[in-house]
Amino acid sequence: MSRNEDPEVDRLEHDLRQRRPKTRGPRKMAEVLSGLLARRGYAQQLSRNQFTDAWREAVGGGLAAGTCAGAVKRGVLEVIVRDSATLQELTFQKKRLLQQLARLVPEPPIRDLRFRVGEIPREES
């Protein structure tokens, strides 16, 4: 039951309540830090470092020197390779590499690998 007898006043009060921003209580520190890390890109950098280490372990020493794990986009890990021969060898090993990566880094899941020939950054080789 409304406090006012005028339905127009009730409607205006209802509209005003709907437009007011909802105030929230204190947020958990984990939520604040998670949001900050995501906005600043730290989470992506940590994820990239995690995949770089896992990639080196999965591929092994011989081929690792000619490769560099790149970005993960929609479950696809981009891998930069030094030459087309390495690209072809990795393509043959793709199934095994995906299994190894799933074992080493279960989250976020990698569903595919995309290889491309490019320049390997110095610190990666």
MIDO-103617 format. One record per residue: x, z, y of N, C-alpha, C in turn; residue in one letter; residue number from 1. Coordinates in Angstrom, 2 decimals, always signed. Example, Ala and Ser with C-alpha at 12.3 -4.5 7.8 and 13.67 -1.06 7.14 Angstrom:
<doba n_u="+13.19" n_w="+7.80" n_v="-5.69" ca_u="+12.30" ca_w="+7.80" ca_v="-4.50" c_u="+13.20" c_w="+7.80" c_v="-3.30" res="a" n="1"/>
<doba n_u="+12.85" n_w="+7.08" n_v="-2.25" ca_u="+13.67" ca_w="+7.14" ca_v="-1.06" c_u="+12.90" c_w="+7.87" c_v="+0.03" res="s" n="2"/>
This chain:
<doba n_u="+0.85" n_w="+0.00" n_v="-1.17" ca_u="+0.00" ca_w="+0.00" ca_v="+0.00" c_u="+0.89" c_w="+0.00" c_v="+1.23" res="m" n="1"/>
<doba n_u="+0.52" n_w="-0.74" n_v="+2.25" ca_u="+1.34" ca_w="-0.85" ca_v="+3.45" c_u="+1.06" c_w="+0.28" c_v="+4.41" res="s" n="2"/>
<doba n_u="+2.04" n_w="+0.52" n_v="+5.25" ca_u="+1.89" ca_w="+1.58" ca_v="+6.25" c_u="+1.13" c_w="+1.07" c_v="+7.46" res="r" n="3"/>
<doba n_u="+1.24" n_w="-0.22" n_v="+7.71" ca_u="+0.56" ca_w="-0.82" ca_v="+8.86" c_u="-0.72" c_w="-1.49" c_v="+8.40" res="n" n="4"/>
<doba n_u="-1.65" n_w="-1.49" n_v="+9.29" ca_u="-2.90" ca_w="-2.16" ca_v="+8.97" c_u="-2.84" c_w="-3.63" c_v="+9.30" res="e" n="5"/>
<doba n_u="-1.88" n_w="-4.02" n_v="+10.09" ca_u="-1.75" ca_w="-5.41" ca_v="+10.48" c_u="-0.88" c_w="-6.15" c_v="+9.46" res="d" n="6"/>
<doba n_u="-1.43" n_w="-7.14" n_v="+8.75" ca_u="-0.64" ca_w="-7.86" ca_v="+7.73" c_u="+0.52" c_w="-8.63" c_v="+8.33" res="p" n="7"/>
<doba n_u="+0.41" n_w="-9.04" n_v="+9.57" ca_u="+1.50" ca_w="-9.78" ca_v="+10.22" c_u="+2.72" c_w="-8.87" c_v="+10.40" res="e" n="8"/>
<doba n_u="+2.52" n_w="-7.62" n_v="+10.76" ca_u="+3.61" ca_w="-6.66" ca_v="+10.91" c_u="+4.25" c_w="-6.41" c_v="+9.55" res="v" n="9"/>
<doba n_u="+3.43" n_w="-6.27" n_v="+8.52" ca_u="+3.96" ca_w="-6.08" ca_v="+7.16" c_u="+4.84" c_w="-7.26" c_v="+6.75" res="d" n="10"/>
<doba n_u="+4.37" n_w="-8.46" n_v="+7.04" ca_u="+5.13" ca_w="-9.66" ca_v="+6.69" c_u="+6.45" c_w="-9.70" c_v="+7.45" res="r" n="11"/>
<doba n_u="+6.44" n_w="-9.37" n_v="+8.73" ca_u="+7.67" ca_w="-9.36" ca_v="+9.52" c_u="+8.64" c_w="-8.29" c_v="+9.02" res="l" n="12"/>
<doba n_u="+8.15" n_w="-7.11" n_v="+8.67" ca_u="+9.01" ca_w="-6.06" ca_v="+8.13" c_u="+9.63" c_w="-6.50" c_v="+6.80" res="e" n="13"/>
<doba n_u="+8.84" n_w="-7.14" n_v="+5.98" ca_u="+9.34" ca_w="-7.65" ca_v="+4.69" c_u="+10.44" c_w="-8.69" c_v="+4.92" res="h" n="14"/>
<doba n_u="+10.20" n_w="-9.62" n_v="+5.85" ca_u="+11.20" ca_w="-10.63" ca_v="+6.17" c_u="+12.50" c_w="-9.98" c_v="+6.67" res="d" n="15"/>
<doba n_u="+12.36" n_w="-8.97" n_v="+7.51" ca_u="+13.53" ca_w="-8.30" ca_v="+8.04" c_u="+14.33" c_w="-7.62" c_v="+6.92" res="l" n="16"/>
<doba n_u="+13.65" n_w="-6.98" n_v="+5.99" ca_u="+14.34" ca_w="-6.35" ca_v="+4.86" c_u="+15.07" c_w="-7.39" c_v="+4.01" res="r" n="17"/>
<doba n_u="+14.47" n_w="-8.56" n_v="+3.84" ca_u="+15.08" ca_w="-9.61" ca_v="+3.03" c_u="+16.34" c_w="-10.17" c_v="+3.69" res="q" n="18"/>
<doba n_u="+16.37" n_w="-10.17" n_v="+5.01" ca_u="+17.50" ca_w="-10.76" ca_v="+5.74" c_u="+18.67" c_w="-9.81" c_v="+5.92" res="r" n="19"/>
<doba n_u="+18.45" n_w="-8.55" n_v="+5.80" ca_u="+19.53" ca_w="-7.58" ca_v="+5.96" c_u="+20.55" c_w="-7.74" c_v="+4.83" res="r" n="20"/>
<doba n_u="+21.81" n_w="-7.72" n_v="+5.20" ca_u="+22.81" ca_w="-7.79" ca_v="+4.13" c_u="+22.75" c_w="-6.53" c_v="+3.28" res="p" n="21"/>
<doba n_u="+22.91" n_w="-6.73" n_v="+2.01" ca_u="+22.90" ca_w="-5.59" ca_v="+1.10" c_u="+24.24" c_w="-4.89" c_v="+1.20" res="k" n="22"/>
<doba n_u="+24.20" n_w="-3.61" n_v="+1.42" ca_u="+25.44" ca_w="-2.85" ca_v="+1.50" c_u="+25.84" c_w="-2.41" c_v="+0.10" res="t" n="23"/>
<doba n_u="+27.14" n_w="-2.47" n_v="-0.15" ca_u="+27.66" ca_w="-2.07" ca_v="-1.44" c_u="+28.44" c_w="-0.78" c_v="-1.28" res="r" n="24"/>
<doba n_u="+28.48" n_w="-0.07" n_v="-2.33" ca_u="+29.26" ca_w="+1.16" ca_v="-2.34" c_u="+30.74" c_w="+0.83" c_v="-2.51" res="g" n="25"/>
<doba n_u="+31.54" n_w="+1.83" n_v="-2.72" ca_u="+32.97" ca_w="+1.59" ca_v="-2.92" c_u="+33.22" c_w="+0.73" c_v="-4.16" res="p" n="26"/>
<doba n_u="+34.25" n_w="-0.11" n_v="-4.06" ca_u="+34.59" ca_w="-0.98" ca_v="-5.18" c_u="+35.75" c_w="-0.37" c_v="-5.96" res="r" n="27"/>
<doba n_u="+35.80" n_w="-0.70" n_v="-7.22" ca_u="+36.89" ca_w="-0.23" ca_v="-8.07" c_u="+38.19" c_w="-0.91" c_v="-7.63" res="k" n="28"/>
<doba n_u="+39.28" n_w="-0.17" n_v="-7.74" ca_u="+40.58" ca_w="-0.70" ca_v="-7.34" c_u="+40.95" c_w="-1.94" c_v="-8.14" res="m" n="29"/>
<doba n_u="+40.59" n_w="-1.97" n_v="-9.41" ca_u="+40.89" ca_w="-3.14" ca_v="-10.26" c_u="+40.20" c_w="-4.39" c_v="-9.72" res="a" n="30"/>
<doba n_u="+38.96" n_w="-4.25" n_v="-9.24" ca_u="+38.23" ca_w="-5.39" ca_v="-8.67" c_u="+38.92" c_w="-5.89" c_v="-7.40" res="e" n="31"/>
<doba n_u="+39.34" n_w="-4.96" n_v="-6.55" ca_u="+39.99" ca_w="-5.33" ca_v="-5.30" c_u="+41.30" c_w="-6.06" c_v="-5.59" res="v" n="32"/>
<doba n_u="+42.12" n_w="-5.51" n_v="-6.47" ca_u="+43.41" ca_w="-6.13" ca_v="-6.80" c_u="+43.23" c_w="-7.48" c_v="-7.47" res="l" n="33"/>
<doba n_u="+42.26" n_w="-7.57" n_v="-8.37" ca_u="+42.00" ca_w="-8.84" ca_v="-9.05" c_u="+41.62" c_w="-9.92" c_v="-8.04" res="s" n="34"/>
<doba n_u="+40.75" n_w="-9.58" n_v="-7.12" ca_u="+40.35" ca_w="-10.54" ca_v="-6.09" c_u="+41.51" c_w="-10.95" c_v="-5.20" res="g" n="35"/>
<doba n_u="+42.33" n_w="-9.97" n_v="-4.82" ca_u="+43.49" ca_w="-10.26" ca_v="-3.98" c_u="+44.47" c_w="-11.17" c_v="-4.70" res="l" n="36"/>
<doba n_u="+44.76" n_w="-10.86" n_v="-5.95" ca_u="+45.69" ca_w="-11.69" ca_v="-6.72" c_u="+45.17" c_w="-13.11" c_v="-6.88" res="l" n="37"/>
<doba n_u="+43.88" n_w="-13.24" n_v="-7.12" ca_u="+43.31" ca_w="-14.58" ca_v="-7.28" c_u="+43.39" c_w="-15.36" c_v="-5.98" res="a" n="38"/>
<doba n_u="+43.09" n_w="-14.71" n_v="-4.86" ca_u="+43.12" ca_w="-15.41" ca_v="-3.57" c_u="+44.53" c_w="-15.82" c_v="-3.18" res="r" n="39"/>
<doba n_u="+45.50" n_w="-15.01" n_v="-3.52" ca_u="+46.88" ca_w="-15.30" ca_v="-3.14" c_u="+47.60" c_w="-16.20" c_v="-4.13" res="r" n="40"/>
<doba n_u="+46.98" n_w="-16.50" n_v="-5.27" ca_u="+47.59" ca_w="-17.40" ca_v="-6.23" c_u="+48.55" c_w="-16.73" c_v="-7.20" res="g" n="41"/>
<doba n_u="+48.67" n_w="-15.40" n_v="-7.14" ca_u="+49.59" ca_w="-14.71" ca_v="-8.05" c_u="+49.15" c_w="-14.84" c_v="-9.49" res="y" n="42"/>
<doba n_u="+47.86" n_w="-14.85" n_v="-9.72" ca_u="+47.36" ca_w="-14.95" ca_v="-11.10" c_u="+47.78" c_w="-16.27" c_v="-11.72" res="a" n="43"/>
<doba n_u="+47.71" n_w="-17.35" n_v="-10.94" ca_u="+48.12" ca_w="-18.65" ca_v="-11.47" c_u="+49.61" c_w="-18.66" c_v="-11.78" res="q" n="44"/>
<doba n_u="+50.41" n_w="-18.05" n_v="-10.91" ca_u="+51.85" ca_w="-18.03" ca_v="-11.14" c_u="+52.18" c_w="-17.21" c_v="-12.38" res="q" n="45"/>
<doba n_u="+51.51" n_w="-16.06" n_v="-12.54" ca_u="+51.74" ca_w="-15.26" ca_v="-13.74" c_u="+51.33" c_w="-16.03" c_v="-14.99" res="l" n="46"/>
<doba n_u="+50.21" n_w="-16.73" n_v="-14.91" ca_u="+49.74" ca_w="-17.52" ca_v="-16.04" c_u="+50.74" c_w="-18.63" c_v="-16.36" res="s" n="47"/>
<doba n_u="+51.25" n_w="-19.28" n_v="-15.33" ca_u="+52.22" ca_w="-20.36" ca_v="-15.55" c_u="+53.48" c_w="-19.82" c_v="-16.21" res="r" n="48"/>
<doba n_u="+53.97" n_w="-18.67" n_v="-15.74" ca_u="+55.16" ca_w="-18.08" ca_v="-16.36" c_u="+54.90" c_w="-17.71" c_v="-17.81" res="n" n="49"/>
<doba n_u="+53.71" n_w="-17.21" n_v="-18.08" ca_u="+53.34" ca_w="-16.84" ca_v="-19.45" c_u="+53.38" c_w="-18.08" c_v="-20.34" res="q" n="50"/>
<doba n_u="+52.83" n_w="-19.20" n_v="-19.86" ca_u="+52.82" ca_w="-20.42" ca_v="-20.66" c_u="+54.20" c_w="-21.04" c_v="-20.75" res="f" n="51"/>
<doba n_u="+55.02" n_w="-20.88" n_v="-19.74" ca_u="+56.39" ca_w="-21.41" ca_v="-19.80" c_u="+57.16" c_w="-20.76" c_v="-20.94" res="t" n="52"/>
<doba n_u="+57.07" n_w="-19.43" n_v="-21.02" ca_u="+57.76" ca_w="-18.72" ca_v="-22.10" c_u="+57.19" c_w="-19.09" c_v="-23.47" res="d" n="53"/>
<doba n_u="+55.87" n_w="-19.13" n_v="-23.57" ca_u="+55.23" ca_w="-19.47" ca_v="-24.84" c_u="+55.57" c_w="-20.91" c_v="-25.24" res="a" n="54"/>
<doba n_u="+55.59" n_w="-21.81" n_v="-24.27" ca_u="+55.92" ca_w="-23.21" ca_v="-24.56" c_u="+57.33" c_w="-23.32" c_v="-25.14" res="w" n="55"/>
<doba n_u="+58.28" n_w="-22.66" n_v="-24.51" ca_u="+59.67" ca_w="-22.73" ca_v="-24.99" c_u="+59.78" c_w="-22.22" c_v="-26.43" res="r" n="56"/>
<doba n_u="+59.06" n_w="-21.15" n_v="-26.73" ca_u="+59.10" ca_w="-20.61" ca_v="-28.09" c_u="+58.40" c_w="-21.55" c_v="-29.08" res="e" n="57"/>
<doba n_u="+57.28" n_w="-22.13" n_v="-28.68" ca_u="+56.52" ca_w="-23.00" ca_v="-29.58" c_u="+57.28" c_w="-24.29" c_v="-29.89" res="a" n="58"/>
<doba n_u="+57.91" n_w="-24.87" n_v="-28.89" ca_u="+58.55" ca_w="-26.17" ca_v="-29.08" c_u="+59.93" c_w="-26.03" c_v="-29.72" res="v" n="59"/>
<doba n_u="+60.58" n_w="-24.91" n_v="-29.52" ca_u="+61.91" ca_w="-24.73" ca_v="-30.11" c_u="+63.01" c_w="-25.18" c_v="-29.18" res="g" n="60"/>
<doba n_u="+64.22" n_w="-24.75" n_v="-29.48" ca_u="+65.36" ca_w="-24.98" ca_v="-28.60" c_u="+65.73" c_w="-26.43" c_v="-28.33" res="g" n="61"/>
<doba n_u="+65.70" n_w="-27.26" n_v="-29.37" ca_u="+66.15" ca_w="-28.65" ca_v="-29.20" c_u="+65.33" c_w="-29.44" c_v="-28.20" res="g" n="62"/>
<doba n_u="+64.03" n_w="-29.37" n_v="-28.32" ca_u="+63.16" ca_w="-30.14" ca_v="-27.42" c_u="+62.85" c_w="-29.41" c_v="-26.12" res="l" n="63"/>
<doba n_u="+62.99" n_w="-28.09" n_v="-26.12" ca_u="+62.62" ca_w="-27.31" ca_v="-24.94" c_u="+63.44" c_w="-27.70" c_v="-23.71" res="a" n="64"/>
<doba n_u="+64.71" n_w="-28.06" n_v="-23.92" ca_u="+65.57" ca_w="-28.40" ca_v="-22.78" c_u="+65.08" c_w="-29.64" c_v="-22.04" res="a" n="65"/>
<doba n_u="+64.38" n_w="-30.51" n_v="-22.72" ca_u="+63.89" ca_w="-31.74" ca_v="-22.08" c_u="+62.44" c_w="-31.67" c_v="-21.68" res="g" n="66"/>
<doba n_u="+61.89" n_w="-30.46" n_v="-21.59" ca_u="+60.47" ca_w="-30.32" ca_v="-21.26" c_u="+60.26" c_w="-29.19" c_v="-20.26" res="t" n="67"/>
<doba n_u="+59.09" n_w="-29.19" n_v="-19.66" ca_u="+58.72" ca_w="-28.13" ca_v="-18.72" c_u="+57.20" c_w="-27.97" c_v="-18.75" res="c" n="68"/>
<doba n_u="+56.73" n_w="-26.76" n_v="-19.08" ca_u="+55.29" ca_w="-26.50" ca_v="-19.06" c_u="+54.83" c_w="-26.46" c_v="-17.62" res="a" n="69"/>
<doba n_u="+53.73" n_w="-27.16" n_v="-17.36" ca_u="+53.19" ca_w="-27.21" ca_v="-16.01" c_u="+51.92" c_w="-26.40" c_v="-15.88" res="g" n="70"/>
<doba n_u="+50.99" n_w="-26.95" n_v="-15.15" ca_u="+49.74" ca_w="-26.25" ca_v="-14.85" c_u="+48.76" c_w="-26.35" c_v="-16.02" res="a" n="71"/>
<doba n_u="+47.86" n_w="-25.36" n_v="-16.09" ca_u="+46.76" ca_w="-25.37" ca_v="-17.05" c_u="+45.50" c_w="-25.64" c_v="-16.26" res="v" n="72"/>
<doba n_u="+44.82" n_w="-26.71" n_v="-16.61" ca_u="+43.57" ca_w="-27.07" ca_v="-15.94" c_u="+42.51" c_w="-27.34" c_v="-16.99" res="k" n="73"/>
<doba n_u="+41.46" n_w="-26.53" n_v="-16.94" ca_u="+40.33" ca_w="-26.68" ca_v="-17.86" c_u="+40.77" c_w="-26.69" c_v="-19.32" res="r" n="74"/>
<doba n_u="+41.71" n_w="-25.82" n_v="-19.65" ca_u="+42.14" ca_w="-25.68" ca_v="-21.02" c_u="+43.17" c_w="-26.70" c_v="-21.48" res="g" n="75"/>
<doba n_u="+43.68" n_w="-27.50" n_v="-20.55" ca_u="+44.68" ca_w="-28.52" ca_v="-20.89" c_u="+46.00" c_w="-28.14" c_v="-20.22" res="v" n="76"/>
<doba n_u="+47.02" n_w="-27.94" n_v="-21.05" ca_u="+48.36" ca_w="-27.62" ca_v="-20.54" c_u="+49.11" c_w="-28.93" c_v="-20.30" res="l" n="77"/>
<doba n_u="+49.54" n_w="-29.12" n_v="-19.07" ca_u="+50.34" ca_w="-30.30" ca_v="-18.74" c_u="+51.80" c_w="-29.98" c_v="-19.03" res="e" n="78"/>
<doba n_u="+52.47" n_w="-30.89" n_v="-19.73" ca_u="+53.88" ca_w="-30.71" ca_v="-20.07" c_u="+54.65" c_w="-31.91" c_v="-19.54" res="v" n="79"/>
<doba n_u="+55.64" n_w="-31.63" n_v="-18.72" ca_u="+56.50" ca_w="-32.69" ca_v="-18.18" c_u="+57.66" c_w="-32.86" c_v="-19.15" res="i" n="80"/>
<doba n_u="+57.92" n_w="-34.11" n_v="-19.51" ca_u="+59.02" ca_w="-34.40" ca_v="-20.45" c_u="+60.02" c_w="-35.32" c_v="-19.77" res="v" n="81"/>
<doba n_u="+61.27" n_w="-35.24" n_v="-20.20" ca_u="+62.35" ca_w="-35.99" ca_v="-19.58" c_u="+62.27" c_w="-37.49" c_v="-19.85" res="r" n="82"/>
<doba n_u="+61.88" n_w="-37.88" n_v="-21.07" ca_u="+61.88" ca_w="-39.30" ca_v="-21.42" c_u="+60.77" c_w="-39.61" c_v="-22.42" res="d" n="83"/>
<doba n_u="+60.55" n_w="-40.90" n_v="-22.64" ca_u="+59.45" ca_w="-41.33" ca_v="-23.51" c_u="+59.69" c_w="-41.00" c_v="-24.98" res="s" n="84"/>
<doba n_u="+60.95" n_w="-40.92" n_v="-25.40" ca_u="+61.23" ca_w="-40.56" ca_v="-26.80" c_u="+60.80" c_w="-39.12" c_v="-27.06" res="a" n="85"/>
<doba n_u="+61.07" n_w="-38.23" n_v="-26.12" ca_u="+60.64" ca_w="-36.83" ca_v="-26.25" c_u="+59.12" c_w="-36.76" c_v="-26.23" res="t" n="86"/>
<doba n_u="+58.50" n_w="-37.54" n_v="-25.35" ca_u="+57.04" ca_w="-37.58" ca_v="-25.28" c_u="+56.45" c_w="-37.97" c_v="-26.63" res="l" n="87"/>
<doba n_u="+57.01" n_w="-38.99" n_v="-27.24" ca_u="+56.49" ca_w="-39.45" ca_v="-28.53" c_u="+56.69" c_w="-38.38" c_v="-29.61" res="q" n="88"/>
<doba n_u="+57.84" n_w="-37.76" n_v="-29.64" ca_u="+58.09" ca_w="-36.70" ca_v="-30.64" c_u="+57.11" c_w="-35.55" c_v="-30.47" res="e" n="89"/>
<doba n_u="+56.85" n_w="-35.14" n_v="-29.24" ca_u="+55.90" ca_w="-34.05" ca_v="-28.98" c_u="+54.48" c_w="-34.45" c_v="-29.35" res="l" n="90"/>
<doba n_u="+54.15" n_w="-35.71" n_v="-29.15" ca_u="+52.82" ca_w="-36.20" ca_v="-29.54" c_u="+52.62" c_w="-36.06" c_v="-31.04" res="t" n="91"/>
<doba n_u="+53.67" n_w="-36.35" n_v="-31.81" ca_u="+53.58" ca_w="-36.18" ca_v="-33.27" c_u="+53.39" c_w="-34.71" c_v="-33.65" res="f" n="92"/>
<doba n_u="+53.93" n_w="-33.80" n_v="-32.86" ca_u="+53.87" ca_w="-32.37" ca_v="-33.17" c_u="+52.72" c_w="-31.64" c_v="-32.45" res="q" n="93"/>
<doba n_u="+51.85" n_w="-32.37" n_v="-31.80" ca_u="+50.83" ca_w="-31.76" ca_v="-30.96" c_u="+49.98" c_w="-30.72" c_v="-31.69" res="k" n="94"/>
<doba n_u="+49.53" n_w="-31.02" n_v="-32.88" ca_u="+48.67" ca_w="-30.09" ca_v="-33.62" c_u="+49.40" c_w="-28.78" c_v="-33.88" res="k" n="95"/>
<doba n_u="+50.63" n_w="-28.86" n_v="-34.34" ca_u="+51.42" ca_w="-27.66" ca_v="-34.61" c_u="+51.67" c_w="-26.87" c_v="-33.32" res="r" n="96"/>
<doba n_u="+51.96" n_w="-27.58" n_v="-32.25" ca_u="+52.22" ca_w="-26.91" ca_v="-30.96" c_u="+50.98" c_w="-26.17" c_v="-30.46" res="l" n="97"/>
<doba n_u="+49.82" n_w="-26.78" n_v="-30.60" ca_u="+48.58" ca_w="-26.12" ca_v="-30.18" c_u="+48.33" c_w="-24.85" c_v="-31.00" res="l" n="98"/>
<doba n_u="+48.61" n_w="-24.91" n_v="-32.29" ca_u="+48.45" ca_w="-23.72" ca_v="-33.13" c_u="+49.42" c_w="-22.62" c_v="-32.71" res="q" n="99"/>
<doba n_u="+50.66" n_w="-22.99" n_v="-32.43" ca_u="+51.66" ca_w="-22.02" ca_v="-31.99" c_u="+51.25" c_w="-21.39" c_v="-30.66" res="q" n="100"/>
<doba n_u="+50.81" n_w="-22.21" n_v="-29.73" ca_u="+50.40" ca_w="-21.68" ca_v="-28.42" c_u="+49.20" c_w="-20.75" c_v="-28.55" res="l" n="101"/>
<doba n_u="+48.27" n_w="-21.09" n_v="-29.43" ca_u="+47.10" ca_w="-20.23" ca_v="-29.65" c_u="+47.53" c_w="-18.87" c_v="-30.20" res="a" n="102"/>
<doba n_u="+48.55" n_w="-18.88" n_v="-31.02" ca_u="+49.05" ca_w="-17.62" ca_v="-31.58" c_u="+49.80" c_w="-16.82" c_v="-30.51" res="r" n="103"/>
<doba n_u="+50.59" n_w="-17.50" n_v="-29.70" ca_u="+51.43" ca_w="-16.81" ca_v="-28.71" c_u="+50.64" c_w="-16.35" c_v="-27.48" res="l" n="104"/>
<doba n_u="+49.70" n_w="-17.18" n_v="-27.04" ca_u="+48.91" ca_w="-16.86" ca_v="-25.84" c_u="+47.45" c_w="-17.17" c_v="-26.14" res="v" n="105"/>
<doba n_u="+46.71" n_w="-16.21" n_v="-26.70" ca_u="+45.33" ca_w="-16.47" ca_v="-27.07" c_u="+44.39" c_w="-16.67" c_v="-25.87" res="p" n="106"/>
<doba n_u="+44.69" n_w="-16.04" n_v="-24.74" ca_u="+43.85" ca_w="-16.17" ca_v="-23.55" c_u="+44.68" c_w="-16.59" c_v="-22.37" res="e" n="107"/>
<doba n_u="+44.26" n_w="-17.54" n_v="-21.61" ca_u="+43.13" ca_w="-18.43" ca_v="-21.80" c_u="+43.45" c_w="-19.46" c_v="-22.88" res="p" n="108"/>
<doba n_u="+42.45" n_w="-19.89" n_v="-23.63" ca_u="+42.72" ca_w="-20.81" ca_v="-24.73" c_u="+43.17" c_w="-22.19" c_v="-24.24" res="p" n="109"/>
<doba n_u="+44.15" n_w="-22.74" n_v="-24.93" ca_u="+44.62" ca_w="-24.11" ca_v="-24.65" c_u="+44.00" c_w="-24.99" c_v="-25.71" res="i" n="110"/>
<doba n_u="+43.19" n_w="-25.96" n_v="-25.29" ca_u="+42.52" ca_w="-26.83" ca_v="-26.24" c_u="+43.20" c_w="-28.19" c_v="-26.38" res="r" n="111"/>
<doba n_u="+44.11" n_w="-28.50" n_v="-25.43" ca_u="+44.79" ca_w="-29.79" ca_v="-25.52" c_u="+46.11" c_w="-29.72" c_v="-24.74" res="d" n="112"/>
<doba n_u="+46.99" n_w="-30.66" n_v="-25.05" ca_u="+48.26" ca_w="-30.81" ca_v="-24.35" c_u="+48.29" c_w="-32.21" c_v="-23.75" res="l" n="113"/>
<doba n_u="+48.76" n_w="-32.30" n_v="-22.52" ca_u="+48.90" ca_w="-33.61" ca_v="-21.87" c_u="+50.37" c_w="-33.76" c_v="-21.48" res="r" n="114"/>
<doba n_u="+51.03" n_w="-34.76" n_v="-22.08" ca_u="+52.44" ca_w="-34.99" ca_v="-21.81" c_u="+52.57" c_w="-36.10" c_v="-20.80" res="f" n="115"/>
<doba n_u="+53.55" n_w="-35.94" n_v="-19.90" ca_u="+53.86" ca_w="-37.02" ca_v="-18.97" c_u="+55.35" c_w="-37.01" c_v="-18.67" res="r" n="116"/>
<doba n_u="+55.90" n_w="-38.18" n_v="-18.51" ca_u="+57.32" ca_w="-38.32" ca_v="-18.21" c_u="+57.52" c_w="-38.01" c_v="-16.73" res="v" n="117"/>
<doba n_u="+58.51" n_w="-37.19" n_v="-16.45" ca_u="+58.80" ca_w="-36.83" ca_v="-15.07" c_u="+60.12" c_w="-36.10" c_v="-14.96" res="g" n="118"/>
<doba n_u="+60.43" n_w="-35.69" n_v="-13.76" ca_u="+61.68" ca_w="-34.96" ca_v="-13.52" c_u="+61.48" c_w="-33.48" c_v="-13.85" res="e" n="119"/>
<doba n_u="+62.41" n_w="-32.95" n_v="-14.61" ca_u="+62.37" ca_w="-31.55" ca_v="-15.00" c_u="+63.05" c_w="-30.74" c_v="-13.89" res="i" n="120"/>
<doba n_u="+62.36" n_w="-29.74" n_v="-13.33" ca_u="+63.01" ca_w="-28.90" ca_v="-12.30" c_u="+64.26" c_w="-28.22" c_v="-12.86" res="p" n="121"/>
<doba n_u="+65.26" n_w="-28.03" n_v="-12.03" ca_u="+66.57" ca_w="-27.46" ca_v="-12.45" c_u="+66.43" c_w="-26.14" c_v="-13.17" res="r" n="122"/>
<doba n_u="+65.66" n_w="-25.19" n_v="-12.61" ca_u="+65.58" ca_w="-23.88" ca_v="-13.24" c_u="+64.90" c_w="-23.92" c_v="-14.59" res="e" n="123"/>
<doba n_u="+64.15" n_w="-24.99" n_v="-14.90" ca_u="+63.46" ca_w="-25.10" ca_v="-16.17" c_u="+64.34" c_w="-25.67" c_v="-17.28" res="e" n="124"/>
<doba n_u="+65.32" n_w="-26.51" n_v="-16.93" ca_u="+66.10" ca_w="-27.20" ca_v="-17.96" c_u="+67.28" c_w="-26.42" c_v="-18.44" res="s" n="125"/>
